[in-house]
Structures are given as C-alpha cells and as structure tokens.
Amino acid sequence: MDGHDLTDILKAWKGFTARQINLQRSDSGTVWQKDYWDLLIRNEKHFLATVNYIQRNPLKARLRQGEFLLWPG
C-alpha cells in the first residue's frame, strides 16, 4: 500500500478488529498486545516451529474450544 507505513496499517487493522471483537463479545477494552512481531521464515524447520508456536497459543491463553478459530492443521 504505497504511501502507508506498515506500523500505520497494523494500527488501523488492530483498531478495527479490536472494535469488531469487542462488539461481538459485548465487551470493551484492550484486545491486542501493544507491539507486533514481524520475522522472516528462514527454512522449513523454522516454518514448522512457528506453526507449532501459533497452534499452541490458544492453549497457553487457556482458551476453550469454541473461543478461538484456528485453521485446520
């Protein structure tokens, strides 16, 4: 997106999605962490480790089935 900094795009995206999530949950407040991480996947082993990390996140957050959507894996 020419003319738009990645930080600004992520801020807008996080703001929009946070509002939508809070509307769906009839809630308010913080949804996203302050910072974001971007990284370059180095190889297949790194890719698989990253996928595994993402798949474990709902468990680490103590979310129950139905409280999150994770792609089929």
N, CA, C and O atoms as CSV, one atom per row, in Angstrom:
chain,resi,resn,atom,element,x,y,z
A,1,MET,N,N,0.852,-1.178,0.000
A,1,MET,CA,C,0.000,0.000,0.000
A,1,MET,C,C,0.891,1.232,0.000
A,1,MET,O,O,1.335,1.699,1.049
A,2,ASP,N,N,1.139,1.740,-1.175
A,2,ASP,CA,C,2.008,2.906,-1.324
A,2,ASP,C,C,1.544,4.058,-0.447
A,2,ASP,O,O,0.351,4.345,-0.345
A,3,GLY,N,N,2.496,4.698,0.173
A,3,GLY,CA,C,2.208,5.868,0.995
A,3,GLY,C,C,1.774,5.548,2.412
A,3,GLY,O,O,1.481,6.456,3.189
A,4,HIS,N,N,1.728,4.280,2.756
A,4,HIS,CA,C,1.316,3.884,4.101
A,4,HIS,C,C,2.415,3.048,4.741
A,4,HIS,O,O,2.891,2.067,4.168
A,5,ASP,N,N,2.799,3.450,5.919
A,5,ASP,CA,C,3.815,2.747,6.694
A,5,ASP,C,C,3.200,1.482,7.299
A,5,ASP,O,O,2.027,1.484,7.671
A,6,LEU,N,N,3.980,0.407,7.398
A,6,LEU,CA,C,3.487,-0.844,7.971
A,6,LEU,C,C,2.922,-0.623,9.369
A,6,LEU,O,O,1.900,-1.212,9.723
A,7,THR,N,N,3.567,0.212,10.158
A,7,THR,CA,C,3.090,0.494,11.515
A,7,THR,C,C,1.690,1.096,11.485
A,7,THR,O,O,0.834,0.722,12.287
A,8,ASP,N,N,1.451,2.041,10.550
A,8,ASP,CA,C,0.130,2.667,10.436
A,8,ASP,C,C,-0.929,1.670,9.975
A,8,ASP,O,O,-2.063,1.702,10.452
A,9,ILE,N,N,-0.564,0.790,9.053
A,9,ILE,CA,C,-1.503,-0.224,8.567
A,9,ILE,C,C,-1.894,-1.159,9.701
A,9,ILE,O,O,-3.073,-1.461,9.887
A,10,LEU,N,N,-0.895,-1.618,10.463
A,10,LEU,CA,C,-1.190,-2.524,11.574
A,10,LEU,C,C,-2.013,-1.842,12.662
A,10,LEU,O,O,-2.896,-2.464,13.254
A,11,LYS,N,N,-1.733,-0.581,12.926
A,11,LYS,CA,C,-2.509,0.157,13.933
A,11,LYS,C,C,-3.977,0.233,13.518
A,11,LYS,O,O,-4.871,0.012,14.335
A,12,ALA,N,N,-4.221,0.549,12.236
A,12,ALA,CA,C,-5.592,0.629,11.742
A,12,ALA,C,C,-6.270,-0.739,11.788
A,12,ALA,O,O,-7.426,-0.847,12.195
A,13,TRP,N,N,-5.558,-1.773,11.374
A,13,TRP,CA,C,-6.113,-3.128,11.359
A,13,TRP,C,C,-6.443,-3.592,12.779
A,13,TRP,O,O,-7.513,-4.148,13.028
A,14,LYS,N,N,-5.509,-3.355,13.709
A,14,LYS,CA,C,-5.733,-3.773,15.082
A,14,LYS,C,C,-6.894,-2.989,15.713
A,14,LYS,O,O,-7.681,-3.556,16.470
A,15,GLY,N,N,-7.001,-1.709,15.408
A,15,GLY,CA,C,-8.108,-0.913,15.936
A,15,GLY,C,C,-9.448,-1.407,15.428
A,15,GLY,O,O,-10.394,-1.566,16.200
A,16,PHE,N,N,-9.528,-1.653,14.116
A,16,PHE,CA,C,-10.769,-2.138,13.518
A,16,PHE,C,C,-11.162,-3.498,14.092
A,16,PHE,O,O,-12.302,-3.697,14.514
A,17,THR,N,N,-10.209,-4.432,14.104
A,17,THR,CA,C,-10.543,-5.776,14.580
A,17,THR,C,C,-10.868,-5.774,16.075
A,17,THR,O,O,-11.743,-6.522,16.511
A,18,ALA,N,N,-10.188,-4.958,16.858
A,18,ALA,CA,C,-10.495,-4.880,18.290
A,18,ALA,C,C,-11.926,-4.388,18.509
A,18,ALA,O,O,-12.645,-4.923,19.353
A,19,ARG,N,N,-12.340,-3.373,17.752
A,19,ARG,CA,C,-13.716,-2.887,17.879
A,19,ARG,C,C,-14.720,-3.978,17.507
A,19,ARG,O,O,-15.731,-4.154,18.188
A,20,GLN,N,N,-14.440,-4.710,16.424
A,20,GLN,CA,C,-15.347,-5.779,15.990
A,20,GLN,C,C,-15.406,-6.916,17.018
A,20,GLN,O,O,-16.484,-7.431,17.314
A,21,ILE,N,N,-14.263,-7.299,17.553
A,21,ILE,CA,C,-14.219,-8.356,18.567
A,21,ILE,C,C,-15.000,-7.930,19.805
A,21,ILE,O,O,-15.784,-8.710,20.345
A,22,ASN,N,N,-14.786,-6.696,20.254
A,22,ASN,CA,C,-15.498,-6.212,21.439
A,22,ASN,C,C,-16.998,-6.120,21.193
A,22,ASN,O,O,-17.786,-6.397,22.097
A,23,LEU,N,N,-17.411,-5.734,19.976
A,23,LEU,CA,C,-18.839,-5.714,19.652
A,23,LEU,C,C,-19.423,-7.122,19.729
A,23,LEU,O,O,-20.493,-7.322,20.303
A,24,GLN,N,N,-18.722,-8.094,19.152
A,24,GLN,CA,C,-19.201,-9.479,19.162
A,24,GLN,C,C,-19.292,-10.033,20.584
A,24,GLN,O,O,-20.192,-10.815,20.892
A,25,ARG,N,N,-18.379,-9.636,21.431
A,25,ARG,CA,C,-18.326,-10.135,22.802
A,25,ARG,C,C,-19.101,-9.253,23.774
A,25,ARG,O,O,-19.145,-9.544,24.970
A,26,SER,N,N,-19.715,-8.171,23.273
A,26,SER,CA,C,-20.373,-7.183,24.147
A,26,SER,C,C,-19.417,-6.776,25.262
A,26,SER,O,O,-19.765,-6.810,26.443
A,27,ASP,N,N,-18.225,-6.395,24.871
A,27,ASP,CA,C,-17.155,-6.107,25.816
A,27,ASP,C,C,-16.466,-4.818,25.387
A,27,ASP,O,O,-16.819,-4.224,24.368
A,28,SER,N,N,-15.508,-4.402,26.151
A,28,SER,CA,C,-14.689,-3.255,25.780
A,28,SER,C,C,-13.293,-3.486,26.337
A,28,SER,O,O,-13.079,-4.369,27.168
A,29,GLY,N,N,-12.358,-2.691,25.874
A,29,GLY,CA,C,-11.016,-2.797,26.409
A,29,GLY,C,C,-10.019,-3.334,25.403
A,29,GLY,O,O,-10.324,-3.520,24.224
A,30,THR,N,N,-8.836,-3.575,25.896
A,30,THR,CA,C,-7.714,-3.985,25.075
A,30,THR,C,C,-7.898,-5.407,24.559
A,30,THR,O,O,-8.292,-6.307,25.301
A,31,VAL,N,N,-7.607,-5.592,23.274
A,31,VAL,CA,C,-7.660,-6.915,22.652
A,31,VAL,C,C,-6.264,-7.360,22.259
A,31,VAL,O,O,-5.882,-8.509,22.481
A,32,TRP,N,N,-5.505,-6.447,21.674
A,32,TRP,CA,C,-4.189,-6.776,21.132
A,32,TRP,C,C,-3.074,-6.289,22.043
A,32,TRP,O,O,-3.229,-5.303,22.765
A,33,GLN,N,N,-1.946,-6.994,22.000
A,33,GLN,CA,C,-0.765,-6.517,22.694
A,33,GLN,C,C,-0.265,-5.248,22.011
A,33,GLN,O,O,-0.568,-5.004,20.843
A,34,LYS,N,N,0.500,-4.445,22.742
A,34,LYS,CA,C,0.973,-3.162,22.227
A,34,LYS,C,C,1.865,-3.328,20.995
A,34,LYS,O,O,1.672,-2.627,20.002
A,35,ASP,N,N,2.810,-4.216,21.039
A,35,ASP,CA,C,3.765,-4.365,19.944
A,35,ASP,C,C,3.371,-5.508,19.024
A,35,ASP,O,O,2.490,-6.305,19.345
A,36,TYR,N,N,4.019,-5.575,17.905
A,36,TYR,CA,C,3.834,-6.692,16.987
A,36,TYR,C,C,5.211,-7.192,16.584
A,36,TYR,O,O,6.211,-6.486,16.711
A,37,TRP,N,N,5.240,-8.402,16.105
A,37,TRP,CA,C,6.494,-9.004,15.679
A,37,TRP,C,C,6.386,-9.363,14.212
A,37,TRP,O,O,5.402,-9.962,13.778
A,38,ASP,N,N,7.375,-9.002,13.472
A,38,ASP,CA,C,7.457,-9.490,12.102
A,38,ASP,C,C,8.782,-10.221,11.980
A,38,ASP,O,O,9.786,-9.809,12.561
A,39,LEU,N,N,8.780,-11.297,11.228
A,39,LEU,CA,C,10.014,-12.042,11.081
A,39,LEU,C,C,10.025,-12.745,9.734
A,39,LEU,O,O,8.981,-12.986,9.129
A,40,LEU,N,N,11.187,-13.056,9.297
A,40,LEU,CA,C,11.386,-13.764,8.043
A,40,LEU,C,C,11.611,-15.233,8.361
A,40,LEU,O,O,12.499,-15.585,9.138
A,41,ILE,N,N,10.797,-16.085,7.751
A,41,ILE,CA,C,10.965,-17.527,7.941
A,41,ILE,C,C,12.228,-17.955,7.204
A,41,ILE,O,O,12.375,-17.701,6.008
A,42,ARG,N,N,13.137,-18.607,7.924
A,42,ARG,CA,C,14.449,-18.933,7.371
A,42,ARG,C,C,14.487,-20.231,6.577
A,42,ARG,O,O,15.206,-20.337,5.584
A,43,ASN,N,N,13.711,-21.220,7.017
A,43,ASN,CA,C,13.749,-22.518,6.349
A,43,ASN,C,C,12.527,-23.320,6.797
A,43,ASN,O,O,11.700,-22.827,7.563
A,44,GLU,N,N,12.421,-24.563,6.313
A,44,GLU,CA,C,11.257,-25.386,6.639
A,44,GLU,C,C,11.169,-25.677,8.138
A,44,GLU,O,O,10.080,-25.656,8.711
A,45,LYS,N,N,12.304,-25.945,8.767
A,45,LYS,CA,C,12.307,-26.220,10.201
A,45,LYS,C,C,11.783,-25.018,10.991
A,45,LYS,O,O,10.996,-25.185,11.923
A,46,HIS,N,N,12.209,-23.829,10.628
A,46,HIS,CA,C,11.742,-22.609,11.284
A,46,HIS,C,C,10.245,-22.411,11.044
A,46,HIS,O,O,9.509,-22.018,11.949
A,47,PHE,N,N,9.805,-22.684,9.818
A,47,PHE,CA,C,8.385,-22.569,9.483
A,47,PHE,C,C,7.542,-23.494,10.368
A,47,PHE,O,O,6.542,-23.066,10.945
A,48,LEU,N,N,7.950,-24.750,10.470
A,48,LEU,CA,C,7.194,-25.710,11.265
A,48,LEU,C,C,7.188,-25.342,12.751
A,48,LEU,O,O,6.177,-25.520,13.430
A,49,ALA,N,N,8.303,-24.834,13.251
A,49,ALA,CA,C,8.361,-24.384,14.648
A,49,ALA,C,C,7.424,-23.198,14.866
A,49,ALA,O,O,6.783,-23.103,15.912
A,50,THR,N,N,7.340,-22.302,13.898
A,50,THR,CA,C,6.454,-21.142,14.005
A,50,THR,C,C,4.994,-21.575,13.976
A,50,THR,O,O,4.186,-21.073,14.757
A,51,VAL,N,N,4.648,-22.496,13.091
A,51,VAL,CA,C,3.279,-23.026,13.032
A,51,VAL,C,C,2.926,-23.675,14.368
A,51,VAL,O,O,1.838,-23.444,14.896
A,52,ASN,N,N,3.816,-24.471,14.913
A,52,ASN,CA,C,3.580,-25.130,16.189
A,52,ASN,C,C,3.355,-24.099,17.302
A,52,ASN,O,O,2.457,-24.260,18.128
A,53,TYR,N,N,4.154,-23.063,17.318
A,53,TYR,CA,C,4.013,-21.995,18.316
A,53,TYR,C,C,2.624,-21.345,18.216
A,53,TYR,O,O,1.956,-21.133,19.228
A,54,ILE,N,N,2.204,-21.036,16.990
A,54,ILE,CA,C,0.899,-20.395,16.785
A,54,ILE,C,C,-0.230,-21.326,17.220
A,54,ILE,O,O,-1.191,-20.884,17.850
A,55,GLN,N,N,-0.118,-22.602,16.889
A,55,GLN,CA,C,-1.162,-23.557,17.245
A,55,GLN,C,C,-1.279,-23.740,18.758
A,55,GLN,O,O,-2.363,-24.048,19.254
A,56,ARG,N,N,-0.194,-23.558,19.495
A,56,ARG,CA,C,-0.222,-23.710,20.955
A,56,ARG,C,C,-0.743,-22.455,21.669
A,56,ARG,O,O,-1.106,-22.529,22.843
A,57,ASN,N,N,-0.787,-21.319,20.988
A,57,ASN,CA,C,-1.185,-20.070,21.645
A,57,ASN,C,C,-2.539,-20.132,22.352
A,57,ASN,O,O,-2.637,-19.661,23.485
A,58,PRO,N,N,-3.595,-20.695,21.734
A,58,PRO,CA,C,-4.879,-20.753,22.455
A,58,PRO,C,C,-4.788,-21.554,23.755
A,58,PRO,O,O,-5.415,-21.192,24.751
A,59,LEU,N,N,-4.015,-22.631,23.750
A,59,LEU,CA,C,-3.823,-23.417,24.965
A,59,LEU,C,C,-3.115,-22.608,26.040
A,59,LEU,O,O,-3.512,-22.615,27.206
A,60,LYS,N,N,-2.056,-21.907,25.631
A,60,LYS,CA,C,-1.307,-21.080,26.583
A,60,LYS,C,C,-2.171,-19.969,27.164
A,60,LYS,O,O,-1.972,-19.546,28.303
A,61,ALA,N,N,-3.139,-19.498,26.367
A,61,ALA,CA,C,-4.042,-18.435,26.825
A,61,ALA,C,C,-5.237,-19.001,27.602
A,61,ALA,O,O,-6.111,-18.258,28.050
A,62,ARG,N,N,-5.256,-20.330,27.751
A,62,ARG,CA,C,-6.328,-21.031,28.470
A,62,ARG,C,C,-7.694,-20.803,27.829
A,62,ARG,O,O,-8.708,-20.701,28.520
A,63,LEU,N,N,-7.706,-20.723,26.496
A,63,LEU,CA,C,-8.971,-20.609,25.784
A,63,LEU,C,C,-9.572,-22.002,25.612
A,63,LEU,O,O,-8.855,-22.987,25.437
A,64,ARG,N,N,-10.893,-22.061,25.665
A,64,ARG,CA,C,-11.593,-23.328,25.474
A,64,ARG,C,C,-12.037,-23.460,24.022
A,64,ARG,O,O,-12.137,-22.471,23.297
A,65,GLN,N,N,-12.303,-24.703,23.608
A,65,GLN,CA,C,-12.821,-24.935,22.261
A,65,GLN,C,C,-14.015,-24.013,22.040
A,65,GLN,O,O,-14.847,-23.848,22.931
A,66,GLY,N,N,-14.100,-23.418,20.865
A,66,GLY,CA,C,-15.193,-22.511,20.547
A,66,GLY,C,C,-14.886,-21.061,20.860
A,66,GLY,O,O,-15.610,-20.170,20.416
A,67,GLU,N,N,-13.825,-20.803,21.617
A,67,GLU,CA,C,-13.443,-19.428,21.952
A,67,GLU,C,C,-12.402,-18.879,20.988
A,67,GLU,O,O,-11.989,-17.726,21.114
A,68,PHE,N,N,-11.980,-19.680,20.041
A,68,PHE,CA,C,-10.979,-19.237,19.070
A,68,PHE,C,C,-11.175,-20.012,17.778
A,68,PHE,O,O,-11.805,-21.070,17.753
A,69,LEU,N,N,-10.627,-19.467,16.720
A,69,LEU,CA,C,-10.656,-20.118,15.418
A,69,LEU,C,C,-9.233,-20.306,14.951
A,69,LEU,O,O,-8.470,-19.344,14.860
A,70,LEU,N,N,-8.876,-21.526,14.658
A,70,LEU,CA,C,-7.550,-21.835,14.195
A,70,LEU,C,C,-7.704,-22.637,12.908
A,70,LEU,O,O,-8.537,-23.540,12.824
A,71,TRP,N,N,-6.897,-22.301,11.915
A,71,TRP,CA,C,-7.029,-23.009,10.649
A,71,TRP,C,C,-6.822,-24.502,10.857
A,71,TRP,O,O,-6.152,-24.916,11.803
A,72,PRO,N,N,-7.398,-25.310,9.971
A,72,PRO,CA,C,-7.190,-26.766,10.094
A,72,PRO,C,C,-5.718,-27.107,9.969
A,72,PRO,O,O,-5.032,-26.559,9.106
A,73,GLY,N,N,-5.226,-27.981,10.795
A,73,GLY,CA,C,-3.825,-28.277,10.753
A,73,GLY,C,C,-3.557,-29.719,10.796
A,73,GLY,O,O,-2.397,-30.132,10.768
